Amino acid sequence: MNRTLWAALAALFFCAPASAQTLLSGFVSKHSRGDYCETNPGVGMRIDSGAWAGWAIGAYRNSLCRTSVYVAREWTRHVAGPVHVGALATIATGYRFVVIPAVLPEIVLRFKHIEAALVVQPLDIDASPAFIAAQLRYRF
């Protein structure tokens, strides 16, 4: 990852209130078809901006085996116990176009400091197969 991204992540981490920070891992993904990189290491940071929303920035090795940098807005709602459902509105680099937008549904299991998220791209279209991706998160 480039130094600009690391500087942006460090600035977010050190400038945000400790209770509002979540460290994001990369992903493990499974695509509906094709030969894709299914292990997607990376790192990111989410800054909570309300009880059920936050902004995230990060980088990961995408399913095309390229580096992607992303910015996302996340919204979730509590369902029951640790289960939350929500959506990510994101833009990312490193795919067929310079920047691609996406809105992805997600299911998040939230515990005191650990979150496990399943992000889904349910549409199977020519240029982009459907996928499910798992991500671990550590909340400070």
DSSP file (Angstrom, degrees, kcal/mol; ACC not computed):
  #  RESIDUE AA STRUCTURE BP1 BP2  ACC     N-H-->O    O-->H-N    N-H-->O    O-->H-N    TCO  KAPPA ALPHA  PHI   PSI    X-CA   Y-CA   Z-CA
    1    1 A M              0   0    0      0, 0.0     2,-0.1     0, 0.0    68,-0.0   0.000 360.0 360.0 360.0 150.4    0.0    0.0    0.0
    2    2 A N     >  -     0   0    0      1,-0.1     4,-1.7     4,-0.0     3,-0.2  -0.328 360.0-113.4 -81.9 164.8    1.2    3.5   -0.7
    3    3 A R  H  > S+     0   0    0      1,-0.2     4,-2.5     2,-0.2     5,-0.2   0.808 111.9  61.2 -66.5 -32.1    2.4    6.0    1.9
    4    4 A T  H  > S+     0   0    0      2,-0.2     4,-2.3     1,-0.2    -1,-0.2   0.921 105.7  47.3 -62.1 -43.5   -0.5    8.4    1.3
    5    5 A L  H  > S+     0   0    0     -3,-0.2     4,-2.7     2,-0.2     5,-0.2   0.932 111.7  50.0 -63.7 -45.1   -3.0    5.7    2.3
    6    6 A W  H  X S+     0   0    0     -4,-1.7     4,-2.5     1,-0.2    -2,-0.2   0.898 111.0  50.1 -60.4 -39.8   -1.0    4.8    5.5
    7    7 A A  H  X S+     0   0    0     -4,-2.5     4,-2.4     2,-0.2    -1,-0.2   0.904 110.8  49.1 -65.1 -40.8   -0.8    8.5    6.4
    8    8 A A  H  X S+     0   0    0     -4,-2.3     4,-2.4     2,-0.2    -2,-0.2   0.918 112.2  48.0 -65.0 -42.9   -4.6    8.9    5.9
    9    9 A L  H  X S+     0   0    0     -4,-2.7     4,-2.6     2,-0.2    -2,-0.2   0.909 112.4  49.2 -63.2 -42.1   -5.3    5.8    8.0
   10   10 A A  H  X S+     0   0    0     -4,-2.5     4,-2.6    -5,-0.2     5,-0.2   0.906 110.4  50.8 -64.0 -41.4   -2.9    7.1   10.8
   11   11 A A  H  X S+     0   0    0     -4,-2.4     4,-1.9     2,-0.2     5,-0.2   0.927 112.2  46.6 -63.0 -44.7   -4.6   10.5   10.8
   12   12 A L  H  X S+     0   0    0     -4,-2.4     4,-1.6     1,-0.2    -2,-0.2   0.932 113.9  49.1 -59.7 -45.7   -8.0    8.9   11.1
   13   13 A F  H  < S+     0   0    0     -4,-2.6    -2,-0.2     1,-0.2    -1,-0.2   0.914 117.6  37.7 -62.9 -45.7   -6.8    6.6   13.9
   14   14 A F  H  < S+     0   0    0     -4,-2.6    -1,-0.2     1,-0.2    -2,-0.2   0.702 118.0  48.6 -84.0 -19.2   -5.1    9.3   16.0
   15   15 A C  H  < S+     0   0    0     -4,-1.9    -1,-0.2    -5,-0.2    -2,-0.2   0.706  95.4  81.9 -92.9 -21.2   -7.7   12.1   15.4
   16   16 A A  S  < S-     0   0    0     -4,-1.6     5,-0.1    -5,-0.2     2,-0.0  -0.522  92.9 -95.2 -85.1 151.3  -10.9   10.2   16.1
   17   17 A P    >   -     0   0    0      0, 0.0     3,-2.2     0, 0.0     4,-0.1  -0.379  36.1-119.6 -59.1 142.0  -12.2    9.6   19.6
   18   18 A A  G >  S+     0   0    0      1,-0.3     3,-1.1     2,-0.2   122,-0.2   0.826 112.3  56.6 -56.6 -34.5  -11.0    6.2   20.9
   19   19 A S  G 3  S+     0   0    0      1,-0.2    -1,-0.3   120,-0.1    -3,-0.0   0.577 104.1  55.3 -74.7  -6.8  -14.6    4.9   21.3
   20   20 A A  G <  S+     0   0    0     -3,-2.2    28,-2.5   120,-0.1     2,-0.4   0.229  86.4  98.9-110.6  14.0  -15.4    5.7   17.6
   21   21 A Q  E <   +A   47   0A   0     -3,-1.1   119,-2.5    26,-0.2     2,-0.4  -0.843  41.5 180.0-110.1 139.0  -12.6    3.7   15.9
   22   22 A T  E     -AB  46 139A   0     24,-2.0    24,-3.0    -2,-0.4     2,-0.4  -0.984  20.6-142.0-135.0 125.2  -12.9    0.3   14.3
   23   23 A L  E     -AB  45 138A   0    115,-3.1   115,-2.7    -2,-0.4     2,-0.4  -0.730  21.7-152.7 -84.3 130.3   -9.9   -1.5   12.7
   24   24 A L  E     -AB  44 137A   0     20,-2.7    20,-1.9    -2,-0.4   113,-0.2  -0.862   2.5-150.2-109.9 137.2  -11.0   -3.4    9.6
   25   25 A S  E     -A   43   0A   0    111,-2.3    18,-0.2    -2,-0.4    -1,-0.0  -0.289  27.9-100.3 -86.4-179.1   -9.3   -6.4    8.1
   26   26 A G  E     -     0   0A   0     16,-0.8   110,-0.4     1,-0.1     2,-0.3   0.229  50.4 -96.5 -75.9-148.0   -9.2   -7.4    4.5
   27   27 A F  E     -A   40   0A   0     13,-3.1    13,-2.8    34,-0.2     2,-0.4  -0.883  10.8-145.9-135.5 161.6  -11.6  -10.1    3.2
   28   28 A V  E     -AC  39 134A   0    106,-1.6   106,-3.0    -2,-0.3     2,-0.3  -0.995  38.1-172.7-121.0 126.6  -12.0  -13.7    2.4
   29   29 A S  E     - C   0 133A   0      9,-3.0     2,-0.4    -2,-0.4   104,-0.2  -0.810  24.8-158.9-125.2 160.4  -14.4  -14.0   -0.5
   30   30 A K  E     - C   0 132A   0    102,-2.2   102,-1.8    -2,-0.3     2,-0.2  -0.963  16.5-156.2-138.0 120.2  -16.2  -16.6   -2.6
   31   31 A H  E     - C   0 131A   0     -2,-0.4   100,-0.2   100,-0.2     3,-0.1  -0.637  22.5-126.7 -97.0 153.4  -17.4  -15.9   -6.1
   32   32 A S  S    S-     0   0    0     98,-2.7     2,-0.3    -2,-0.2    99,-0.1   0.719  87.7  -9.3 -71.5 -21.3  -20.3  -17.6   -7.9
   33   33 A R  S    S+     0   0    0     97,-0.3    -1,-0.1     0, 0.0     3,-0.0  -0.975  95.8  49.9-163.5 168.6  -18.1  -18.4  -10.9
   34   34 A G  S    S-     0   0    0     -2,-0.3     2,-0.8     1,-0.1    -3,-0.1  -0.066  83.8 -66.2  87.7 174.9  -14.7  -17.7  -12.5
   35   35 A D        +     0   0    0      2,-0.0     2,-0.3    29,-0.0    -1,-0.1  -0.846  68.1 156.4-107.6  93.9  -11.1  -17.8  -11.3
   36   36 A Y        -     0   0    0     -2,-0.8     2,-0.6    -5,-0.1    28,-0.2  -0.816  52.5-100.0-119.7 156.1  -10.7  -15.0   -8.7
   37   37 A C        -     0   0    0     26,-2.5    28,-0.2    -2,-0.3    -8,-0.0  -0.674  36.5-174.3 -71.8 116.8   -8.4  -14.3   -5.8
   38   38 A E        +     0   0    0     -2,-0.6    -9,-3.0   -10,-0.1     2,-0.6   0.533  65.3  70.7 -97.1  -8.2  -10.5  -15.4   -2.9
   39   39 A T  E     +A   28   0A   0    -11,-0.2   -11,-0.2    23,-0.1    -1,-0.1  -0.959  61.5 179.8-109.4 120.6   -8.1  -14.3   -0.2
   40   40 A N  E     -A   27   0A   0    -13,-2.8   -13,-3.1    -2,-0.6    23,-0.1  -0.690   7.6-166.1-126.9  76.6   -8.0  -10.5    0.0
   41   41 A P  E     +     0   0A   0      0, 0.0    20,-2.4     0, 0.0     2,-0.3  -0.270  29.1 123.9 -64.1 149.5   -5.6   -9.2    2.7
   42   42 A G  E     - D   0  60A   0     18,-0.3   -16,-0.8    25,-0.1     2,-0.3  -0.981  43.9-124.4 179.3-177.0   -5.9   -5.5    3.6
   43   43 A V  E     +AD  25  59A   0     16,-2.2    16,-2.4    -2,-0.3     2,-0.3  -0.992  26.6 160.6-150.4 148.1   -6.4   -3.0    6.4
   44   44 A G  E     -AD  24  58A   0    -20,-1.9   -20,-2.7    -2,-0.3     2,-0.4  -0.943  25.9-131.1-156.8 177.1   -8.8   -0.2    7.0
   45   45 A M  E     -AD  23  57A   0     12,-2.6    12,-2.0    -2,-0.3     2,-0.5  -0.999  10.4-158.9-140.4 133.5  -10.3    2.1    9.6
   46   46 A R  E     -AD  22  56A   0    -24,-3.0   -24,-2.0    -2,-0.4     2,-0.6  -0.952   4.1-159.2-112.1 134.5  -14.0    3.0   10.3
   47   47 A I  E     -AD  21  55A   0      8,-3.2     8,-2.5    -2,-0.5   -26,-0.2  -0.959  22.1-130.9-110.1 116.7  -14.9    6.1   12.2
   48   48 A D  E     - D   0  54A   0    -28,-2.5     6,-0.3    -2,-0.6     3,-0.1  -0.433  23.2-176.8 -68.9 138.1  -18.3    5.9   13.7
   49   49 A S        -     0   0    0      4,-2.2     2,-0.3     1,-0.2     5,-0.2  -0.086  66.7 -11.8-126.4  33.1  -20.5    8.9   13.0
   50   50 A G  S >  S-     0   0    0      3,-0.5     3,-0.6     1,-0.1    -1,-0.2  -0.868  93.5 -65.1 154.2 176.0  -23.6    7.9   15.0
   51   51 A A  T 3  S+     0   0    0     -2,-0.3    -1,-0.1     1,-0.2    -3,-0.0   0.833 131.0  14.8 -60.5 -33.7  -25.1    5.0   16.7
   52   52 A W  T 3  S+     0   0    0     -3,-0.1    24,-2.8    22,-0.0     2,-0.3   0.107 116.7  69.9-131.4  22.7  -25.5    2.9   13.5
   53   53 A A  E <   + E   0  75A   0     -3,-0.6    -4,-2.2    22,-0.2    -3,-0.5  -0.948  46.5 162.2-140.7 159.5  -23.4    4.7   10.9
   54   54 A G  E     -DE  48  74A   0     20,-1.9    20,-3.0    -2,-0.3     2,-0.4  -0.986  31.8-118.5-167.3 165.8  -19.8    5.2   10.1
   55   55 A W  E     -DE  47  73A   0     -8,-2.5    -8,-3.2    -2,-0.3     2,-0.3  -0.917  30.7-167.5-110.9 139.2  -17.2    6.2    7.4
   56   56 A A  E     -DE  46  72A   0     16,-2.8    16,-2.6    -2,-0.4     2,-0.3  -0.951  12.0-179.6-130.2 149.5  -14.4    3.8    6.4
   57   57 A I  E     +DE  45  71A   0    -12,-2.0   -12,-2.6    -2,-0.3     2,-0.3  -0.989  25.7 119.4-141.2 144.6  -11.2    4.1    4.4
   58   58 A G  E     -DE  44  70A   0     12,-1.9    12,-2.6    -2,-0.3     2,-0.3  -0.985  43.1-115.3-178.6-172.3   -8.8    1.3    3.5
   59   59 A A  E     +DE  43  69A   0    -16,-2.4   -16,-2.2    -2,-0.3     2,-0.3  -0.987  27.4 164.0-147.0 150.8   -7.0   -0.8    1.0
   60   60 A Y  E     -DE  42  68A   0      8,-2.1     8,-3.2    -2,-0.3     2,-0.7  -0.975  46.1 -94.6-158.5 165.1   -6.9   -4.5    0.1
   61   61 A R  E     - E   0  67A   0    -20,-2.4     6,-0.2    -2,-0.3   -34,-0.2  -0.816  52.8-143.9 -85.9 115.7   -5.9   -7.0   -2.6
   62   62 A N    >   -     0   0    0      4,-3.5     3,-2.0    -2,-0.7   -23,-0.1  -0.061  26.9 -91.1 -80.0-178.9   -9.0   -7.3   -4.6
   63   63 A S  T 3  S+     0   0    0      1,-0.3   -26,-2.5     2,-0.2    -1,-0.1   0.597 125.8  59.3 -70.7 -11.7  -10.4  -10.4   -6.4
   64   64 A L  T 3  S-     0   0    0    -28,-0.2    -1,-0.3     2,-0.2     3,-0.1   0.282 120.3-109.8 -94.0   8.5   -8.6   -9.5   -9.6
   65   65 A C  S <  S+     0   0    0     -3,-2.0     2,-0.3     1,-0.3    -2,-0.2   0.794  82.0 120.9  65.7  32.3   -5.3   -9.7   -7.5
   66   66 A R  S    S-     0   0    0     28,-0.1    -4,-3.5    -4,-0.0     2,-0.4  -0.801  71.7 -97.8-117.0 161.8   -4.9   -5.9   -7.7
   67   67 A T  E     -E   61   0A   0     -2,-0.3     2,-0.4    -6,-0.2    -6,-0.2  -0.685  39.7-167.4 -80.9 130.7   -4.6   -3.3   -5.0
   68   68 A S  E     -E   60   0A   0     -8,-3.2    -8,-2.1    -2,-0.4     2,-0.4  -0.947   9.8-161.7-117.2 140.2   -7.9   -1.5   -4.3
   69   69 A V  E     -E   59   0A   0     -2,-0.4    24,-1.7   -10,-0.2     2,-0.3  -0.968  20.9-173.5-115.1 137.2   -8.3    1.6   -2.2
   70   70 A Y  E     -EF  58  92A   0    -12,-2.6   -12,-1.9    -2,-0.4     2,-0.4  -0.932  26.0-164.1-135.3 155.8  -11.8    2.3   -0.9
   71   71 A V  E     +EF  57  91A   0     20,-1.9    20,-2.2    -2,-0.3     2,-0.3  -0.992  26.8 177.7-130.0 134.4  -14.0    4.9    0.9
   72   72 A A  E     -EF  56  90A   0    -16,-2.6   -16,-2.8    -2,-0.4     2,-0.5  -0.976  28.5-147.0-141.4 152.4  -17.3    3.7    2.2
   73   73 A R  E     -EF  55  89A   0     16,-2.5    16,-2.6    -2,-0.3     2,-0.4  -0.984  25.4-160.7-113.8 128.7  -20.3    4.9    4.2
   74   74 A E  E     -EF  54  88A   0    -20,-3.0   -20,-1.9    -2,-0.5     2,-0.4  -0.918  12.9-178.3-116.6 137.6  -21.9    2.2    6.4
   75   75 A W  E     +EF  53  87A   0     12,-2.3    12,-2.3    -2,-0.4     2,-0.3  -1.000  10.8 173.4-128.7 133.8  -25.4    2.1    7.9
   76   76 A T  E     - F   0  86A   0    -24,-2.8     2,-0.4    -2,-0.4    10,-0.3  -0.950  17.2-154.8-135.9 159.6  -26.6   -0.7   10.1
   77   77 A R  E     - F   0  85A   0      8,-2.9     8,-2.4    -2,-0.3     2,-0.2  -0.996  27.2-114.0-132.6 139.4  -29.7   -1.5   12.2
   78   78 A H  E     + F   0  84A   0     -2,-0.4     6,-0.3     6,-0.2     3,-0.1  -0.520  33.2 173.1 -71.1 134.6  -29.9   -3.8   15.1
   79   79 A V  E     -     0   0A   0      4,-3.0     2,-0.3     1,-0.3     5,-0.2   0.801  60.3 -37.6-105.8 -60.9  -32.1   -6.9   14.5
   80   80 A A  E >  S- F   0  83A   0      3,-1.1     3,-2.6     1,-0.0    -1,-0.3  -0.920 102.0 -21.1-168.0 142.2  -31.6   -9.2   17.6
   81   81 A G  T 3  S-     0   0    0     -2,-0.3    -2,-0.1     1,-0.3    29,-0.0  -0.292 129.7 -19.6  54.2-129.7  -28.8  -10.1   19.9
   82   82 A P  T 3  S+     0   0    0      0, 0.0    28,-2.7     0, 0.0     2,-0.4   0.469 110.6 113.3 -86.2   0.3  -25.5   -9.4   18.2
   83   83 A V  E <   +FG  80 109A   0     -3,-2.6    -4,-3.0    26,-0.2    -3,-1.1  -0.597  36.5 169.1 -85.3 127.2  -27.1   -9.4   14.7
   84   84 A H  E     -FG  78 108A   0     24,-2.5    24,-2.8    -2,-0.4     2,-0.3  -0.958  15.8-157.3-127.3 148.0  -27.2   -6.2   12.7
   85   85 A V  E     +FG  77 107A   0     -8,-2.4    -8,-2.9    -2,-0.3     2,-0.3  -0.927  30.0 126.8-121.9 152.8  -28.2   -5.7    9.0
   86   86 A G  E     -FG  76 106A   0     20,-2.3    20,-2.3    -2,-0.3     2,-0.3  -0.904  42.3-100.3-172.0-160.0  -27.1   -2.9    6.8
   87   87 A A  E     -FG  75 105A   0    -12,-2.3   -12,-2.3    -2,-0.3     2,-0.5  -0.989  13.1-143.0-148.9 152.0  -25.6   -1.6    3.7
   88   88 A L  E     -FG  74 104A   0     16,-2.5    16,-2.6    -2,-0.3     2,-0.6  -0.978   5.4-162.4-115.5 129.0  -22.3   -0.1    2.4
   89   89 A A  E     +FG  73 103A   0    -16,-2.6   -16,-2.5    -2,-0.5     2,-0.3  -0.969  34.1 164.4-105.9 116.6  -22.2    2.6   -0.2
   90   90 A T  E     -FG  72 102A   0     12,-3.1    12,-2.3    -2,-0.6     2,-0.4  -0.898  37.6-153.5-136.5 157.4  -18.6    2.5   -1.4
   91   91 A I  E     +FG  71 101A   0    -20,-2.2   -20,-1.9    -2,-0.3     2,-0.3  -0.992  25.6 179.0-126.1 141.1  -16.2    3.6   -4.2
   92   92 A A  E     -FG  70 100A   0      8,-2.2     8,-2.8    -2,-0.4   -22,-0.2  -0.968  18.0-143.0-141.6 154.1  -13.1    1.6   -4.9
   93   93 A T  E     + G   0  99A   0    -24,-1.7     6,-0.2    -2,-0.3     5,-0.1  -0.584  69.4  60.7-104.3 171.8  -10.2    1.6   -7.3
   94   94 A G  S    S+     0   0    0      4,-0.5    -1,-0.1     1,-0.2   -30,-0.1   0.549  80.1  96.3  92.6   8.6   -8.4   -1.3   -9.0
   95   95 A Y  S    S-     0   0    0      2,-0.8    -1,-0.2    -3,-0.2   -28,-0.0  -0.148  98.2 -57.8-110.0-152.7  -11.2   -2.9  -11.0
   96   96 A R  S    S+     0   0    0     31,-0.1     2,-0.3    -2,-0.1    -3,-0.0   0.806 123.2  42.0 -63.6 -30.4  -12.2   -2.5  -14.7
   97   97 A F  S    S-     0   0    0      1,-0.1    -2,-0.8    -4,-0.0    -3,-0.2  -0.740  94.5-107.7-114.2 163.8  -12.7    1.3  -14.3
   98   98 A V  S    S+     0   0    0     -2,-0.3    -4,-0.5     1,-0.2     2,-0.4   0.926 107.4   7.9 -56.2 -47.7  -10.6    3.8  -12.5
   99   99 A V  E    S-G   93   0A   0     -6,-0.2    -1,-0.2    -5,-0.1    -6,-0.2  -1.000  72.6-166.7-135.8 133.0  -13.2    4.2   -9.7
  100  100 A I  E     -G   92   0A   0     -8,-2.8    -8,-2.2    -2,-0.4     2,-0.3  -0.967  10.3-145.0-120.8 138.3  -16.3    2.0   -9.3
  101  101 A P  E     +G   91   0A   0      0, 0.0     2,-0.3     0, 0.0   -10,-0.2  -0.680  22.6 174.4 -92.5 154.2  -19.3    2.7   -7.0
  102  102 A A  E     -G   90   0A   0    -12,-2.3   -12,-3.1    -2,-0.3     2,-0.5  -0.977  26.3-153.5-155.7 146.5  -21.2   -0.1   -5.3
  103  103 A V  E     -G   89   0A   0     -2,-0.3   -14,-0.2   -14,-0.2   -12,-0.0  -0.989  26.9-176.7-119.2 119.0  -24.0   -0.5   -2.8
  104  104 A L  E     -G   88   0A   0    -16,-2.6   -16,-2.5    -2,-0.5    17,-0.1  -0.959  21.2-134.1-124.4 128.8  -23.6   -3.8   -0.9
  105  105 A P  E     -G   87   0A   0      0, 0.0    15,-2.5     0, 0.0     2,-0.3  -0.435  30.2-172.3 -73.2 155.2  -25.9   -5.3    1.7
  106  106 A E  E     -GH  86 119A   0    -20,-2.3   -20,-2.3    13,-0.2     2,-0.4  -0.989  25.5-148.3-147.8 155.7  -24.3   -6.8    4.8
  107  107 A I  E     -GH  85 118A   0     11,-2.1    11,-2.8    -2,-0.3     2,-0.4  -0.997  23.6-167.7-121.0 129.3  -24.9   -8.8    8.0
  108  108 A V  E     -GH  84 117A   0    -24,-2.8   -24,-2.5    -2,-0.4     2,-0.6  -0.972  15.8-155.2-124.9 130.3  -22.8   -7.9   11.0
  109  109 A L  E     -GH  83 116A   0      7,-2.9     7,-2.0    -2,-0.4     2,-0.5  -0.925  22.3-163.9 -98.9 117.6  -22.4   -9.8   14.2
  110  110 A R  E     + H   0 115A   0    -28,-2.7     5,-0.2    -2,-0.6     2,-0.2  -0.904  16.2 166.0-111.7 126.4  -21.3   -7.2   16.9
  111  111 A F        -     0   0    0      3,-2.7    -2,-0.0    -2,-0.5     5,-0.0  -0.536  58.6 -71.5-118.4-170.5  -19.8   -8.2   20.2
  112  112 A K  S    S-     0   0    0     -2,-0.2     3,-0.0     1,-0.2    -2,-0.0   0.929 122.0  -9.0 -54.9 -53.9  -18.0   -5.9   22.7
  113  113 A H  S    S+     0   0    0     27,-0.1    26,-3.6    25,-0.1     2,-0.4   0.501 123.3  73.8-121.8  -9.1  -14.8   -5.4   20.7
  114  114 A I  E     - I   0 138A   0     24,-0.2    -3,-2.7    22,-0.0     2,-0.4  -0.886  51.0-176.3-114.9 138.9  -15.1   -7.8   17.8
  115  115 A E  E     -HI 110 137A   0     22,-2.3    22,-2.4    -2,-0.4     2,-0.4  -0.983   8.9-162.6-127.4 144.1  -17.3   -7.7   14.7
  116  116 A A  E     -HI 109 136A   0     -7,-2.0    -7,-2.9    -2,-0.4     2,-0.4  -0.996  16.1-167.9-123.6 124.4  -17.7  -10.2   11.9
  117  117 A A  E     -HI 108 135A   0     18,-2.9    18,-2.3    -2,-0.4     2,-0.5  -0.911  16.5-160.7-118.4 139.7  -19.3   -8.9    8.7
  118  118 A L  E     -HI 107 134A   0    -11,-2.8   -11,-2.1    -2,-0.4     2,-0.4  -0.981  14.8-166.5-113.6 117.2  -20.6  -10.7    5.7
  119  119 A V  E     -HI 106 133A   0     14,-3.0    14,-2.8    -2,-0.5     2,-0.4  -0.874   7.3-159.5-105.6 135.7  -20.8   -8.4    2.7
  120  120 A V  E     - I   0 132A   0    -15,-2.5    12,-0.2    -2,-0.4     3,-0.1  -0.938  24.4-170.3-123.5 136.5  -22.8   -9.7   -0.3
  121  121 A Q  E     - I   0 131A   0     10,-2.8    10,-1.8    -2,-0.4   -17,-0.1  -0.894  19.5-178.4-114.6  95.1  -22.9   -8.7   -4.0
  122  122 A P        +     0   0    0      0, 0.0     2,-0.3     0, 0.0     8,-0.2   0.634  47.9  91.9 -77.7 -14.0  -26.0  -10.7   -5.0
  123  123 A L        -     0   0    0      6,-0.1     2,-0.7    -3,-0.1     8,-0.1  -0.643  57.9-157.6 -87.3 135.5  -26.1   -9.9   -8.7
  124  124 A D        +     0   0    0     -2,-0.3     2,-0.2     5,-0.2    -1,-0.0  -0.852  30.1 159.0-111.5  93.4  -24.4  -12.2  -11.2
  125  125 A I  B >   -J  128   0B   0      3,-2.3     3,-0.7    -2,-0.7     5,-0.0  -0.688  53.8 -98.3-113.0 167.8  -23.7  -10.1  -14.2
  126  126 A D  T 3  S+     0   0    0      1,-0.3    -1,-0.1    -2,-0.2    -2,-0.0   0.890 121.0  37.4 -51.6 -49.5  -21.3  -10.6  -17.1
  127  127 A A  T 3  S+     0   0    0      1,-0.2    -1,-0.3    -3,-0.0   -31,-0.1   0.640 127.1  31.3 -82.2 -14.5  -18.6   -8.2  -15.8
  128  128 A S  B <  S-J  125   0B   0     -3,-0.7    -3,-2.3     3,-0.0    -1,-0.2  -0.872  72.2-148.4-150.0 109.2  -19.0   -9.0  -12.1
  129  129 A P        -     0   0    0      0, 0.0    -5,-0.2     0, 0.0    -6,-0.1  -0.353  36.1 -93.4 -72.7 158.4  -20.1  -12.4  -10.6
  130  130 A A        +     0   0    0     -8,-0.2   -98,-2.7   -99,-0.1   -97,-0.3  -0.354  54.1 175.4 -62.9 150.3  -22.0  -12.6   -7.4
  131  131 A F  E     -CI  31 121A   0    -10,-1.8   -10,-2.8  -100,-0.2     2,-0.4  -0.985  29.9-146.0-152.7 163.9  -19.9  -12.9   -4.3
  132  132 A I  E     -CI  30 120A   0   -102,-1.8  -102,-2.2    -2,-0.3     2,-0.4  -0.994  20.6-168.4-128.5 138.5  -19.9  -13.1   -0.5
  133  133 A A  E     -CI  29 119A   0    -14,-2.8   -14,-3.0    -2,-0.4     2,-0.4  -0.990   9.1-149.9-132.1 137.4  -17.0  -11.7    1.5
  134  134 A A  E     -CI  28 118A   0   -106,-3.0  -106,-1.6    -2,-0.4     2,-0.4  -0.852  16.5-178.1-106.8 141.5  -16.2  -12.1    5.2
  135  135 A Q  E     - I   0 117A   0    -18,-2.3   -18,-2.9    -2,-0.4     2,-0.3  -0.999  16.8-145.5-140.3 138.6  -14.4   -9.4    7.2
  136  136 A L  E     - I   0 116A   0   -110,-0.4  -111,-2.3    -2,-0.4     2,-0.4  -0.810  18.5-169.6-100.6 147.7  -13.2   -9.2   10.8
  137  137 A R  E     -BI  24 115A   0    -22,-2.4   -22,-2.3    -2,-0.3     2,-0.5  -0.992  14.5-151.9-138.0 143.0  -13.2   -5.9   12.7
  138  138 A Y  E     -BI  23 114A   0   -115,-2.7  -115,-3.1    -2,-0.4     2,-0.5  -0.969  14.4-154.1-118.0 119.5  -11.8   -4.8   16.0
  139  139 A R  E      B   22   0A   0    -26,-3.6  -117,-0.2    -2,-0.5  -120,-0.1  -0.800 360.0 360.0 -97.0 127.2  -13.6   -2.0   17.8
  140  140 A F              0   0    0   -119,-2.5  -118,-0.1    -2,-0.5  -120,-0.1   0.435 360.0 360.0 -83.7 360.0  -11.6    0.2   20.2
